[in-house]
Amino acid sequence: MDKPVNEKPKARVYKVAVASSDGIVVNQHFGRADTFYIYEVTETGKYRLLETRTVTPVCHGGNHNENELRDTIRKLKDCKYIIVSRIGMGAANLAEQSGITPMELPGMIEESIGKLFTYEQLQNLF
């Protein structure tokens, strides 16, 4: 079916969950994070903070609570990416199985989202 001439193609927008203790720096290990900042990123690279989500940290002195891990992933299910300073293989695998791509991009949130945007653009070339 043909699109009407005046109709613009819909911009791709996706959500990113950022593990941060202060909303400025990506500085939290996935398993120790209790807050994720949820950003909306557009295909032009613009982003805006939508909300913060509180979760129960899943790492307790090296031990992980599987139920809390699954609950955290469920709370982030609408996000395409998770940006963290570190993430273990078990959590990364579970995130990927849920359709979320984990990215280890510590640093300033602005810079980390910029790196993610560059990655996203490269992925769309192929």
Jmol script that loads the backbone (N, CA, C; Angstrom):
load data "model"
ATOM      1  N   MET A   1       0.842  -1.173   0.000  1.00  0.00           N
ATOM      2  CA  MET A   1       0.000   0.000   0.000  1.00  0.00           C
ATOM      3  C   MET A   1       0.886   1.236   0.000  1.00  0.00           C
ATOM      4  N   ASP A   2       0.557   2.213  -0.821  1.00  0.00           N
ATOM      5  CA  ASP A   2       1.340   3.438  -0.918  1.00  0.00           C
ATOM      6  C   ASP A   2       1.026   4.375   0.234  1.00  0.00           C
ATOM      7  N   LYS A   3       2.080   5.096   0.692  1.00  0.00           N
ATOM      8  CA  LYS A   3       1.893   6.108   1.727  1.00  0.00           C
ATOM      9  C   LYS A   3       1.382   7.382   1.077  1.00  0.00           C
ATOM     10  N   PRO A   4       0.556   8.134   1.792  1.00  0.00           N
ATOM     11  CA  PRO A   4       0.168   9.436   1.269  1.00  0.00           C
ATOM     12  C   PRO A   4       1.411  10.297   1.065  1.00  0.00           C
ATOM     13  N   VAL A   5       1.386  11.157   0.074  1.00  0.00           N
ATOM     14  CA  VAL A   5       2.540  11.984  -0.289  1.00  0.00           C
ATOM     15  C   VAL A   5       3.004  12.846   0.884  1.00  0.00           C
ATOM     16  N   ASN A   6       2.110  13.356   1.689  1.00  0.00           N
ATOM     17  CA  ASN A   6       2.453  14.260   2.790  1.00  0.00           C
ATOM     18  C   ASN A   6       2.997  13.540   4.013  1.00  0.00           C
ATOM     19  N   GLU A   7       2.854  12.234   4.078  1.00  0.00           N
ATOM     20  CA  GLU A   7       3.235  11.499   5.280  1.00  0.00           C
ATOM     21  C   GLU A   7       4.751  11.319   5.346  1.00  0.00           C
ATOM     22  N   LYS A   8       5.336  11.778   6.458  1.00  0.00           N
ATOM     23  CA  LYS A   8       6.770  11.615   6.673  1.00  0.00           C
ATOM     24  C   LYS A   8       7.013  10.238   7.277  1.00  0.00           C
ATOM     25  N   PRO A   9       8.166   9.627   6.966  1.00  0.00           N
ATOM     26  CA  PRO A   9       8.471   8.365   7.623  1.00  0.00           C
ATOM     27  C   PRO A   9       8.620   8.597   9.127  1.00  0.00           C
ATOM     28  N   LYS A  10       8.149   7.650   9.891  1.00  0.00           N
ATOM     29  CA  LYS A  10       8.198   7.774  11.343  1.00  0.00           C
ATOM     30  C   LYS A  10       9.635   7.636  11.839  1.00  0.00           C
ATOM     31  N   ALA A  11      10.046   8.569  12.685  1.00  0.00           N
ATOM     32  CA  ALA A  11      11.409   8.546  13.232  1.00  0.00           C
ATOM     33  C   ALA A  11      11.560   7.367  14.182  1.00  0.00           C
ATOM     34  N   ARG A  12      12.727   6.725  14.109  1.00  0.00           N
ATOM     35  CA  ARG A  12      13.008   5.632  15.041  1.00  0.00           C
ATOM     36  C   ARG A  12      13.425   6.227  16.374  1.00  0.00           C
ATOM     37  N   VAL A  13      12.798   5.760  17.398  1.00  0.00           N
ATOM     38  CA  VAL A  13      13.088   6.204  18.757  1.00  0.00           C
ATOM     39  C   VAL A  13      13.257   4.955  19.606  1.00  0.00           C
ATOM     40  N   TYR A  14      14.224   4.972  20.491  1.00  0.00           N
ATOM     41  CA  TYR A  14      14.406   3.838  21.379  1.00  0.00           C
ATOM     42  C   TYR A  14      14.773   4.335  22.767  1.00  0.00           C
ATOM     43  N   LYS A  15      14.596   3.444  23.757  1.00  0.00           N
ATOM     44  CA  LYS A  15      14.901   3.777  25.146  1.00  0.00           C
ATOM     45  C   LYS A  15      16.208   3.118  25.562  1.00  0.00           C
ATOM     46  N   VAL A  16      16.905   3.830  26.440  1.00  0.00           N
ATOM     47  CA  VAL A  16      18.176   3.362  26.990  1.00  0.00           C
ATOM     48  C   VAL A  16      18.108   3.488  28.508  1.00  0.00           C
ATOM     49  N   ALA A  17      18.466   2.427  29.212  1.00  0.00           N
ATOM     50  CA  ALA A  17      18.542   2.447  30.675  1.00  0.00           C
ATOM     51  C   ALA A  17      20.005   2.659  31.059  1.00  0.00           C
ATOM     52  N   VAL A  18      20.265   3.667  31.885  1.00  0.00           N
ATOM     53  CA  VAL A  18      21.627   4.019  32.278  1.00  0.00           C
ATOM     54  C   VAL A  18      21.794   3.809  33.782  1.00  0.00           C
ATOM     55  N   ALA A  19      22.787   3.013  34.163  1.00  0.00           N
ATOM     56  CA  ALA A  19      23.076   2.757  35.576  1.00  0.00           C
ATOM     57  C   ALA A  19      23.992   3.853  36.105  1.00  0.00           C
ATOM     58  N   SER A  20      23.441   4.694  36.982  1.00  0.00           N
ATOM     59  CA  SER A  20      24.202   5.821  37.518  1.00  0.00           C
ATOM     60  C   SER A  20      23.784   6.091  38.957  1.00  0.00           C
ATOM     61  N   SER A  21      24.744   6.490  39.765  1.00  0.00           N
ATOM     62  CA  SER A  21      24.436   6.839  41.153  1.00  0.00           C
ATOM     63  C   SER A  21      24.009   8.294  41.289  1.00  0.00           C
ATOM     64  N   ASP A  22      24.318   9.113  40.251  1.00  0.00           N
ATOM     65  CA  ASP A  22      24.052  10.549  40.382  1.00  0.00           C
ATOM     66  C   ASP A  22      23.354  11.192  39.186  1.00  0.00           C
ATOM     67  N   GLY A  23      23.067  10.417  38.137  1.00  0.00           N
ATOM     68  CA  GLY A  23      22.421  10.975  36.963  1.00  0.00           C
ATOM     69  C   GLY A  23      23.358  11.774  36.071  1.00  0.00           C
ATOM     70  N   ILE A  24      24.647  11.727  36.351  1.00  0.00           N
ATOM     71  CA  ILE A  24      25.639  12.471  35.571  1.00  0.00           C
ATOM     72  C   ILE A  24      26.645  11.520  34.921  1.00  0.00           C
ATOM     73  N   VAL A  25      27.050  10.509  35.675  1.00  0.00           N
ATOM     74  CA  VAL A  25      28.106   9.599  35.241  1.00  0.00           C
ATOM     75  C   VAL A  25      27.578   8.160  35.215  1.00  0.00           C
ATOM     76  N   VAL A  26      27.964   7.399  34.175  1.00  0.00           N
ATOM     77  CA  VAL A  26      27.704   5.959  34.152  1.00  0.00           C
ATOM     78  C   VAL A  26      28.762   5.345  35.052  1.00  0.00           C
ATOM     79  N   ASN A  27      28.365   4.992  36.275  1.00  0.00           N
ATOM     80  CA  ASN A  27      29.350   4.547  37.252  1.00  0.00           C
ATOM     81  C   ASN A  27      28.874   3.369  38.096  1.00  0.00           C
ATOM     82  N   GLN A  28      27.853   2.670  37.630  1.00  0.00           N
ATOM     83  CA  GLN A  28      27.319   1.561  38.407  1.00  0.00           C
ATOM     84  C   GLN A  28      27.447   0.241  37.661  1.00  0.00           C
ATOM     85  N   HIS A  29      27.886  -0.768  38.396  1.00  0.00           N
ATOM     86  CA  HIS A  29      27.857  -2.147  37.928  1.00  0.00           C
ATOM     87  C   HIS A  29      26.384  -2.545  37.886  1.00  0.00           C
ATOM     88  N   PHE A  30      25.979  -3.270  36.858  1.00  0.00           N
ATOM     89  CA  PHE A  30      24.571  -3.648  36.723  1.00  0.00           C
ATOM     90  C   PHE A  30      24.020  -4.261  38.007  1.00  0.00           C
ATOM     91  N   GLY A  31      24.737  -5.204  38.576  1.00  0.00           N
ATOM     92  CA  GLY A  31      24.250  -5.915  39.747  1.00  0.00           C
ATOM     93  C   GLY A  31      24.188  -5.098  41.019  1.00  0.00           C
ATOM     94  N   ARG A  32      24.896  -3.988  41.060  1.00  0.00           N
ATOM     95  CA  ARG A  32      24.901  -3.148  42.267  1.00  0.00           C
ATOM     96  C   ARG A  32      24.015  -1.911  42.121  1.00  0.00           C
ATOM     97  N   ALA A  33      23.524  -1.672  40.925  1.00  0.00           N
ATOM     98  CA  ALA A  33      22.711  -0.468  40.668  1.00  0.00           C
ATOM     99  C   ALA A  33      21.356  -0.572  41.356  1.00  0.00           C
ATOM    100  N   ASP A  34      20.936   0.544  41.936  1.00  0.00           N
ATOM    101  CA  ASP A  34      19.582   0.606  42.486  1.00  0.00           C
ATOM    102  C   ASP A  34      18.713   1.610  41.742  1.00  0.00           C
ATOM    103  N   THR A  35      19.327   2.350  40.815  1.00  0.00           N
ATOM    104  CA  THR A  35      18.602   3.326  40.012  1.00  0.00           C
ATOM    105  C   THR A  35      19.074   3.270  38.571  1.00  0.00           C
ATOM    106  N   PHE A  36      18.119   3.270  37.660  1.00  0.00           N
ATOM    107  CA  PHE A  36      18.405   3.383  36.232  1.00  0.00           C
ATOM    108  C   PHE A  36      17.710   4.625  35.709  1.00  0.00           C
ATOM    109  N   TYR A  37      18.451   5.421  34.976  1.00  0.00           N
ATOM    110  CA  TYR A  37      17.910   6.612  34.323  1.00  0.00           C
ATOM    111  C   TYR A  37      17.492   6.191  32.922  1.00  0.00           C
ATOM    112  N   ILE A  38      16.238   6.427  32.588  1.00  0.00           N
ATOM    113  CA  ILE A  38      15.702   5.993  31.308  1.00  0.00           C
ATOM    114  C   ILE A  38      15.673   7.183  30.355  1.00  0.00           C
ATOM    115  N   TYR A  39      16.402   7.024  29.242  1.00  0.00           N
ATOM    116  CA  TYR A  39      16.488   8.067  28.220  1.00  0.00           C
ATOM    117  C   TYR A  39      15.795   7.603  26.953  1.00  0.00           C
ATOM    118  N   GLU A  40      15.249   8.572  26.241  1.00  0.00           N
ATOM    119  CA  GLU A  40      14.720   8.337  24.911  1.00  0.00           C
ATOM    120  C   GLU A  40      15.726   8.921  23.927  1.00  0.00           C
ATOM    121  N   VAL A  41      16.136   8.126  22.940  1.00  0.00           N
ATOM    122  CA  VAL A  41      17.113   8.555  21.946  1.00  0.00           C
ATOM    123  C   VAL A  41      16.450   8.497  20.574  1.00  0.00           C
ATOM    124  N   THR A  42      16.605   9.563  19.786  1.00  0.00           N
ATOM    125  CA  THR A  42      16.016   9.601  18.447  1.00  0.00           C
ATOM    126  C   THR A  42      17.060   9.244  17.400  1.00  0.00           C
ATOM    127  N   GLU A  43      16.609   9.034  16.187  1.00  0.00           N
ATOM    128  CA  GLU A  43      17.525   8.669  15.107  1.00  0.00           C
ATOM    129  C   GLU A  43      18.472   9.800  14.728  1.00  0.00           C
ATOM    130  N   THR A  44      18.217  11.007  15.225  1.00  0.00           N
ATOM    131  CA  THR A  44      19.123  12.134  14.972  1.00  0.00           C
ATOM    132  C   THR A  44      20.164  12.279  16.077  1.00  0.00           C
ATOM    133  N   GLY A  45      20.083  11.432  17.104  1.00  0.00           N
ATOM    134  CA  GLY A  45      21.049  11.481  18.192  1.00  0.00           C
ATOM    135  C   GLY A  45      20.620  12.342  19.363  1.00  0.00           C
ATOM    136  N   LYS A  46      19.464  12.976  19.252  1.00  0.00           N
ATOM    137  CA  LYS A  46      18.975  13.765  20.387  1.00  0.00           C
ATOM    138  C   LYS A  46      18.432  12.807  21.434  1.00  0.00           C
ATOM    139  N   TYR A  47      18.592  13.202  22.670  1.00  0.00           N
ATOM    140  CA  TYR A  47      18.105  12.357  23.748  1.00  0.00           C
ATOM    141  C   TYR A  47      17.524  13.224  24.851  1.00  0.00           C
ATOM    142  N   ARG A  48      16.654  12.587  25.640  1.00  0.00           N
ATOM    143  CA  ARG A  48      16.069  13.283  26.782  1.00  0.00           C
ATOM    144  C   ARG A  48      15.767  12.273  27.870  1.00  0.00           C
ATOM    145  N   LEU A  49      15.891  12.741  29.096  1.00  0.00           N
ATOM    146  CA  LEU A  49      15.584  11.902  30.246  1.00  0.00           C
ATOM    147  C   LEU A  49      14.077  11.775  30.362  1.00  0.00           C
ATOM    148  N   LEU A  50      13.588  10.541  30.434  1.00  0.00           N
ATOM    149  CA  LEU A  50      12.158  10.294  30.594  1.00  0.00           C
ATOM    150  C   LEU A  50      11.771  10.087  32.052  1.00  0.00           C
ATOM    151  N   GLU A  51      12.582   9.286  32.764  1.00  0.00           N
ATOM    152  CA  GLU A  51      12.233   8.919  34.130  1.00  0.00           C
ATOM    153  C   GLU A  51      13.404   8.213  34.795  1.00  0.00           C
ATOM    154  N   THR A  52      13.268   7.983  36.072  1.00  0.00           N
ATOM    155  CA  THR A  52      14.197   7.106  36.784  1.00  0.00           C
ATOM    156  C   THR A  52      13.407   5.909  37.284  1.00  0.00           C
ATOM    157  N   ARG A  53      14.062   4.773  37.318  1.00  0.00           N
ATOM    158  CA  ARG A  53      13.428   3.546  37.818  1.00  0.00           C
ATOM    159  C   ARG A  53      14.296   2.965  38.921  1.00  0.00           C
ATOM    160  N   THR A  54      13.673   2.669  40.019  1.00  0.00           N
ATOM    161  CA  THR A  54      14.358   2.083  41.164  1.00  0.00           C
ATOM    162  C   THR A  54      14.220   0.565  41.111  1.00  0.00           C
ATOM    163  N   VAL A  55      15.336  -0.116  41.345  1.00  0.00           N
ATOM    164  CA  VAL A  55      15.353  -1.578  41.361  1.00  0.00           C
ATOM    165  C   VAL A  55      16.075  -2.037  42.619  1.00  0.00           C
ATOM    166  N   THR A  56      15.937  -3.301  42.919  1.00  0.00           N
ATOM    167  CA  THR A  56      16.678  -3.896  44.024  1.00  0.00           C
ATOM    168  C   THR A  56      18.005  -4.411  43.483  1.00  0.00           C
ATOM    169  N   PRO A  57      19.137  -3.970  44.048  1.00  0.00           N
ATOM    170  CA  PRO A  57      20.431  -4.501  43.576  1.00  0.00           C
ATOM    171  C   PRO A  57      20.439  -6.028  43.664  1.00  0.00           C
ATOM    172  N   VAL A  58      20.989  -6.667  42.645  1.00  0.00           N
ATOM    173  CA  VAL A  58      20.950  -8.126  42.580  1.00  0.00           C
ATOM    174  C   VAL A  58      22.225  -8.777  43.078  1.00  0.00           C
ATOM    175  N   CYS A  59      23.285  -7.987  43.268  1.00  0.00           N
ATOM    176  CA  CYS A  59      24.567  -8.513  43.726  1.00  0.00           C
ATOM    177  C   CYS A  59      24.722  -8.217  45.214  1.00  0.00           C
ATOM    178  N   HIS A  60      24.935  -9.276  45.979  1.00  0.00           N
ATOM    179  CA  HIS A  60      25.091  -9.146  47.424  1.00  0.00           C
ATOM    180  C   HIS A  60      26.396  -9.807  47.842  1.00  0.00           C
ATOM    181  N   GLY A  61      27.483  -9.029  47.806  1.00  0.00           N
ATOM    182  CA  GLY A  61      28.783  -9.552  48.216  1.00  0.00           C
ATOM    183  C   GLY A  61      29.271 -10.708  47.353  1.00  0.00           C
ATOM    184  N   GLY A  62      29.035 -10.632  46.056  1.00  0.00           N
ATOM    185  CA  GLY A  62      29.481 -11.694  45.157  1.00  0.00           C
ATOM    186  C   GLY A  62      28.415 -12.727  44.868  1.00  0.00           C
ATOM    187  N   ASN A  63      27.379 -12.767  45.677  1.00  0.00           N
ATOM    188  CA  ASN A  63      26.272 -13.689  45.436  1.00  0.00           C
ATOM    189  C   ASN A  63      25.163 -12.936  44.702  1.00  0.00           C
ATOM    190  N   HIS A  64      24.471 -13.640  43.813  1.00  0.00           N
ATOM    191  CA  HIS A  64      23.417 -13.009  43.030  1.00  0.00           C
ATOM    192  C   HIS A  64      22.078 -13.673  43.305  1.00  0.00           C
ATOM    193  N   ASN A  65      21.062 -12.852  43.412  1.00  0.00           N
ATOM    194  CA  ASN A  65      19.716 -13.361  43.593  1.00  0.00           C
ATOM    195  C   ASN A  65      19.063 -13.443  42.217  1.00  0.00           C
ATOM    196  N   GLU A  66      18.827 -14.651  41.755  1.00  0.00           N
ATOM    197  CA  GLU A  66      18.284 -14.887  40.409  1.00  0.00           C
ATOM    198  C   GLU A  66      16.908 -14.238  40.219  1.00  0.00           C
ATOM    199  N   ASN A  67      16.057 -14.298  41.235  1.00  0.00           N
ATOM    200  CA  ASN A  67      14.723 -13.688  41.125  1.00  0.00           C
ATOM    201  C   ASN A  67      14.817 -12.173  40.997  1.00  0.00           C
ATOM    202  N   GLU A  68      15.695 -11.550  41.772  1.00  0.00           N
ATOM    203  CA  GLU A  68      15.879 -10.099  41.677  1.00  0.00           C
ATOM    204  C   GLU A  68      16.469  -9.716  40.327  1.00  0.00           C
ATOM    205  N   LEU A  69      17.365 -10.541  39.800  1.00  0.00           N
ATOM    206  CA  LEU A  69      17.947 -10.295  38.482  1.00  0.00           C
ATOM    207  C   LEU A  69      16.847 -10.309  37.417  1.00  0.00           C
ATOM    208  N   ARG A  70      16.007 -11.310  37.440  1.00  0.00           N
ATOM    209  CA  ARG A  70      14.902 -11.394  36.471  1.00  0.00           C
ATOM    210  C   ARG A  70      13.931 -10.226  36.636  1.00  0.00           C
ATOM    211  N   ASP A  71      13.682  -9.830  37.875  1.00  0.00           N
ATOM    212  CA  ASP A  71      12.777  -8.706  38.130  1.00  0.00           C
ATOM    213  C   ASP A  71      13.362  -7.405  37.564  1.00  0.00           C
ATOM    214  N   THR A  72      14.666  -7.187  37.740  1.00  0.00           N
ATOM    215  CA  THR A  72      15.310  -5.984  37.202  1.00  0.00           C
ATOM    216  C   THR A  72      15.220  -5.975  35.677  1.00  0.00           C
ATOM    217  N   ILE A  73      15.501  -7.103  35.050  1.00  0.00           N
ATOM    218  CA  ILE A  73      15.408  -7.184  33.591  1.00  0.00           C
ATOM    219  C   ILE A  73      13.977  -6.893  33.141  1.00  0.00           C
ATOM    220  N   ARG A  74      12.993  -7.414  33.844  1.00  0.00           N
ATOM    221  CA  ARG A  74      11.576  -7.136  33.507  1.00  0.00           C
ATOM    222  C   ARG A  74      11.278  -5.644  33.585  1.00  0.00           C
ATOM    223  N   LYS A  75      11.835  -4.979  34.581  1.00  0.00           N
ATOM    224  CA  LYS A  75      11.583  -3.542  34.743  1.00  0.00           C
ATOM    225  C   LYS A  75      12.219  -2.706  33.634  1.00  0.00           C
ATOM    226  N   LEU A  76      13.176  -3.282  32.925  1.00  0.00           N
ATOM    227  CA  LEU A  76      13.871  -2.566  31.854  1.00  0.00           C
ATOM    228  C   LEU A  76      13.511  -3.110  30.472  1.00  0.00           C
ATOM    229  N   LYS A  77      12.516  -3.965  30.403  1.00  0.00           N
ATOM    230  CA  LYS A  77      12.148  -4.684  29.179  1.00  0.00           C
ATOM    231  C   LYS A  77      11.840  -3.772  27.990  1.00  0.00           C
ATOM    232  N   ASP A  78      11.354  -2.560  28.252  1.00  0.00           N
ATOM    233  CA  ASP A  78      11.001  -1.648  27.152  1.00  0.00           C
ATOM    234  C   ASP A  78      12.222  -0.896  26.606  1.00  0.00           C
ATOM    235  N   CYS A  79      13.390  -1.153  27.168  1.00  0.00           N
ATOM    236  CA  CYS A  79      14.613  -0.486  26.717  1.00  0.00           C
ATOM    237  C   CYS A  79      15.337  -1.360  25.690  1.00  0.00           C
ATOM    238  N   LYS A  80      15.920  -0.721  24.711  1.00  0.00           N
ATOM    239  CA  LYS A  80      16.692  -1.435  23.692  1.00  0.00           C
ATOM    240  C   LYS A  80      18.106  -1.715  24.184  1.00  0.00           C
ATOM    241  N   TYR A  81      18.636  -0.792  25.009  1.00  0.00           N
ATOM    242  CA  TYR A  81      19.995  -0.914  25.527  1.00  0.00           C
ATOM    243  C   TYR A  81      20.022  -0.648  27.031  1.00  0.00           C
ATOM    244  N   ILE A  82      21.026  -1.244  27.682  1.00  0.00           N
ATOM    245  CA  ILE A  82      21.379  -0.919  29.056  1.00  0.00           C
ATOM    246  C   ILE A  82      22.829  -0.450  29.008  1.00  0.00           C
ATOM    247  N   ILE A  83      23.103   0.730  29.548  1.00  0.00           N
ATOM    248  CA  ILE A  83      24.471   1.239  29.632  1.00  0.00           C
ATOM    249  C   ILE A  83      24.907   1.152  31.090  1.00  0.00           C
ATOM    250  N   VAL A  84      26.018   0.470  31.325  1.00  0.00           N
ATOM    251  CA  VAL A  84      26.534   0.256  32.679  1.00  0.00           C
ATOM    252  C   VAL A  84      28.056   0.425  32.664  1.00  0.00           C
ATOM    253  N   SER A  85      28.645   0.485  33.867  1.00  0.00           N
ATOM    254  CA  SER A  85      30.105   0.493  33.927  1.00  0.00           C
ATOM    255  C   SER A  85      30.635  -0.931  33.758  1.00  0.00           C
ATOM    256  N   ARG A  86      29.918  -1.911  34.297  1.00  0.00           N
ATOM    257  CA  ARG A  86      30.268  -3.331  34.162  1.00  0.00           C
ATOM    258  C   ARG A  86      28.996  -4.149  34.258  1.00  0.00           C
ATOM    259  N   ILE A  87      29.034  -5.349  33.650  1.00  0.00           N
ATOM    260  CA  ILE A  87      27.927  -6.296  33.768  1.00  0.00           C
ATOM    261  C   ILE A  87      28.504  -7.702  33.645  1.00  0.00           C
ATOM    262  N   GLY A  88      28.052  -8.591  34.490  1.00  0.00           N
ATOM    263  CA  GLY A  88      28.511  -9.973  34.445  1.00  0.00           C
ATOM    264  C   GLY A  88      27.874 -10.738  33.291  1.00  0.00           C
ATOM    265  N   MET A  89      28.482 -11.859  32.948  1.00  0.00           N
ATOM    266  CA  MET A  89      28.000 -12.648  31.808  1.00  0.00           C
ATOM    267  C   MET A  89      26.578 -13.157  32.016  1.00  0.00           C
ATOM    268  N   GLY A  90      26.243 -13.583  33.223  1.00  0.00           N
ATOM    269  CA  GLY A  90      24.890 -14.097  33.471  1.00  0.00           C
ATOM    270  C   GLY A  90      23.833 -13.035  33.249  1.00  0.00           C
ATOM    271  N   ALA A  91      24.067 -11.853  33.793  1.00  0.00           N
ATOM    272  CA  ALA A  91      23.113 -10.753  33.620  1.00  0.00           C
ATOM    273  C   ALA A  91      23.074 -10.303  32.165  1.00  0.00           C
ATOM    274  N   ALA A  92      24.243 -10.254  31.512  1.00  0.00           N
ATOM    275  CA  ALA A  92      24.293  -9.851  30.107  1.00  0.00           C
ATOM    276  C   ALA A  92      23.528 -10.835  29.229  1.00  0.00           C
ATOM    277  N   ASN A  93      23.698 -12.115  29.480  1.00  0.00           N
ATOM    278  CA  ASN A  93      22.980 -13.133  28.702  1.00  0.00           C
ATOM    279  C   ASN A  93      21.476 -13.036  28.898  1.00  0.00           C
ATOM    280  N   LEU A  94      21.054 -12.846  30.148  1.00  0.00           N
ATOM    281  CA  LEU A  94      19.617 -12.727  30.423  1.00  0.00           C
ATOM    282  C   LEU A  94      19.036 -11.478  29.758  1.00  0.00           C
ATOM    283  N   ALA A  95      19.785 -10.381  29.799  1.00  0.00           N
ATOM    284  CA  ALA A  95      19.328  -9.157  29.138  1.00  0.00           C
ATOM    285  C   ALA A  95      19.170  -9.402  27.638  1.00  0.00           C
ATOM    286  N   GLU A  96      20.162 -10.026  27.025  1.00  0.00           N
ATOM    287  CA  GLU A  96      20.109 -10.290  25.587  1.00  0.00           C
ATOM    288  C   GLU A  96      18.960 -11.222  25.234  1.00  0.00           C
ATOM    289  N   GLN A  97      18.705 -12.229  26.069  1.00  0.00           N
ATOM    290  CA  GLN A  97      17.571 -13.131  25.842  1.00  0.00           C
ATOM    291  C   GLN A  97      16.244 -12.380  25.907  1.00  0.00           C
ATOM    292  N   SER A  98      16.231 -11.273  26.636  1.00  0.00           N
ATOM    293  CA  SER A  98      15.024 -10.455  26.768  1.00  0.00           C
ATOM    294  C   SER A  98      14.954  -9.351  25.710  1.00  0.00           C
ATOM    295  N   GLY A  99      15.919  -9.336  24.782  1.00  0.00           N
ATOM    296  CA  GLY A  99      15.908  -8.354  23.710  1.00  0.00           C
ATOM    297  C   GLY A  99      16.574  -7.033  24.047  1.00  0.00           C
ATOM    298  N   ILE A 100      17.352  -7.007  25.133  1.00  0.00           N
ATOM    299  CA  ILE A 100      18.054  -5.794  25.563  1.00  0.00           C
ATOM    300  C   ILE A 100      19.553  -6.005  25.342  1.00  0.00           C
ATOM    301  N   THR A 101      20.209  -5.047  24.704  1.00  0.00           N
ATOM    302  CA  THR A 101      21.647  -5.147  24.477  1.00  0.00           C
ATOM    303  C   THR A 101      22.392  -4.403  25.583  1.00  0.00           C
ATOM    304  N   PRO A 102      23.199  -5.121  26.379  1.00  0.00           N
ATOM    305  CA  PRO A 102      23.995  -4.452  27.412  1.00  0.00           C
ATOM    306  C   PRO A 102      25.265  -3.855  26.812  1.00  0.00           C
ATOM    307  N   MET A 103      25.616  -2.663  27.284  1.00  0.00           N
ATOM    308  CA  MET A 103      26.816  -1.972  26.804  1.00  0.00           C
ATOM    309  C   MET A 103      27.606  -1.477  28.011  1.00  0.00           C
ATOM    310  N   GLU A 104      28.880  -1.821  28.070  1.00  0.00           N
ATOM    311  CA  GLU A 104      29.766  -1.301  29.116  1.00  0.00           C
ATOM    312  C   GLU A 104      30.394  -0.016  28.590  1.00  0.00           C
ATOM    313  N   LEU A 105      29.863   1.124  29.009  1.00  0.00           N
ATOM    314  CA  LEU A 105      30.337   2.432  28.545  1.00  0.00           C
ATOM    315  C   LEU A 105      30.462   3.394  29.727  1.00  0.00           C
ATOM    316  N   PRO A 106      31.410   3.144  30.653  1.00  0.00           N
ATOM    317  CA  PRO A 106      31.551   4.057  31.785  1.00  0.00           C
ATOM    318  C   PRO A 106      32.003   5.439  31.327  1.00  0.00           C
ATOM    319  N   GLY A 107      31.634   6.437  32.093  1.00  0.00           N
ATOM    320  CA  GLY A 107      31.997   7.823  31.771  1.00  0.00           C
ATOM    321  C   GLY A 107      30.789   8.730  31.932  1.00  0.00           C
ATOM    322  N   MET A 108      30.897   9.931  31.397  1.00  0.00           N
ATOM    323  CA  MET A 108      29.795  10.873  31.452  1.00  0.00           C
ATOM    324  C   MET A 108      28.619  10.315  30.653  1.00  0.00           C
ATOM    325  N   ILE A 109      27.405  10.443  31.177  1.00  0.00           N
ATOM    326  CA  ILE A 109      26.232   9.901  30.493  1.00  0.00           C
ATOM    327  C   ILE A 109      26.135  10.452  29.073  1.00  0.00           C
ATOM    328  N   GLU A 110      26.328  11.751  28.928  1.00  0.00           N
ATOM    329  CA  GLU A 110      26.245  12.387  27.605  1.00  0.00           C
ATOM    330  C   GLU A 110      27.196  11.718  26.608  1.00  0.00           C
ATOM    331  N   GLU A 111      28.424  11.466  27.030  1.00  0.00           N
ATOM    332  CA  GLU A 111      29.412  10.838  26.149  1.00  0.00           C
ATOM    333  C   GLU A 111      29.057   9.378  25.867  1.00  0.00           C
ATOM    334  N   SER A 112      28.574   8.680  26.884  1.00  0.00           N
ATOM    335  CA  SER A 112      28.214   7.270  26.717  1.00  0.00           C
ATOM    336  C   SER A 112      27.042   7.116  25.754  1.00  0.00           C
ATOM    337  N   ILE A 113      26.039   7.975  25.865  1.00  0.00           N
ATOM    338  CA  ILE A 113      24.912   7.931  24.922  1.00  0.00           C
ATOM    339  C   ILE A 113      25.403   8.279  23.523  1.00  0.00           C
ATOM    340  N   GLY A 114      26.339   9.209  23.410  1.00  0.00           N
ATOM    341  CA  GLY A 114      26.925   9.544  22.110  1.00  0.00           C
ATOM    342  C   GLY A 114      27.630   8.351  21.480  1.00  0.00           C
ATOM    343  N   LYS A 115      28.375   7.592  22.274  1.00  0.00           N
ATOM    344  CA  LYS A 115      29.046   6.393  21.768  1.00  0.00           C
ATOM    345  C   LYS A 115      28.014   5.347  21.344  1.00  0.00           C
ATOM    346  N   LEU A 116      26.968   5.196  22.140  1.00  0.00           N
ATOM    347  CA  LEU A 116      25.908   4.255  21.804  1.00  0.00           C
ATOM    348  C   LEU A 116      25.236   4.662  20.496  1.00  0.00           C
ATOM    349  N   PHE A 117      24.990   5.954  20.327  1.00  0.00           N
ATOM    350  CA  PHE A 117      24.361   6.437  19.099  1.00  0.00           C
ATOM    351  C   PHE A 117      25.242   6.123  17.889  1.00  0.00           C
ATOM    352  N   THR A 118      26.547   6.323  18.015  1.00  0.00           N
ATOM    353  CA  THR A 118      27.473   6.001  16.926  1.00  0.00           C
ATOM    354  C   THR A 118      27.410   4.506  16.612  1.00  0.00           C
ATOM    355  N   TYR A 119      27.393   3.679  17.640  1.00  0.00           N
ATOM    356  CA  TYR A 119      27.266   2.231  17.460  1.00  0.00           C
ATOM    357  C   TYR A 119      25.967   1.897  16.723  1.00  0.00           C
ATOM    358  N   GLU A 120      24.880   2.501  17.136  1.00  0.00           N
ATOM    359  CA  GLU A 120      23.563   2.265  16.523  1.00  0.00           C
ATOM    360  C   GLU A 120      23.598   2.648  15.031  1.00  0.00           C
ATOM    361  N   GLN A 121      24.217   3.773  14.731  1.00  0.00           N
ATOM    362  CA  GLN A 121      24.307   4.213  13.334  1.00  0.00           C
ATOM    363  C   GLN A 121      25.119   3.213  12.506  1.00  0.00           C
ATOM    364  N   LEU A 122      26.212   2.711  13.052  1.00  0.00           N
ATOM    365  CA  LEU A 122      27.024   1.728  12.337  1.00  0.00           C
ATOM    366  C   LEU A 122      26.236   0.439  12.113  1.00  0.00           C
ATOM    367  N   GLN A 123      25.464   0.014  13.095  1.00  0.00           N
ATOM    368  CA  GLN A 123      24.661  -1.189  12.953  1.00  0.00           C
ATOM    369  C   GLN A 123      23.629  -1.040  11.843  1.00  0.00           C
ATOM    370  N   ASN A 124      23.096   0.156  11.689  1.00  0.00           N
ATOM    371  CA  ASN A 124      22.066   0.400  10.673  1.00  0.00           C
ATOM    372  C   ASN A 124      22.641   0.464   9.262  1.00  0.00           C
ATOM    373  N   LEU A 125      23.956   0.565   9.142  1.00  0.00           N
ATOM    374  CA  LEU A 125      24.579   0.570   7.811  1.00  0.00           C
ATOM    375  C   LEU A 125      24.584  -0.813   7.191  1.00  0.00           C
ATOM    376  N   PHE A 126      24.552  -1.848   8.038  1.00  0.00           N
ATOM    377  CA  PHE A 126      24.689  -3.222   7.543  1.00  0.00           C
ATOM    378  C   PHE A 126      23.393  -3.942   7.490  1.00  0.00           C
TER     379      PHE A 126
END
end "model"
wireframe off; spacefill off
backbone 0.3
color backbone group
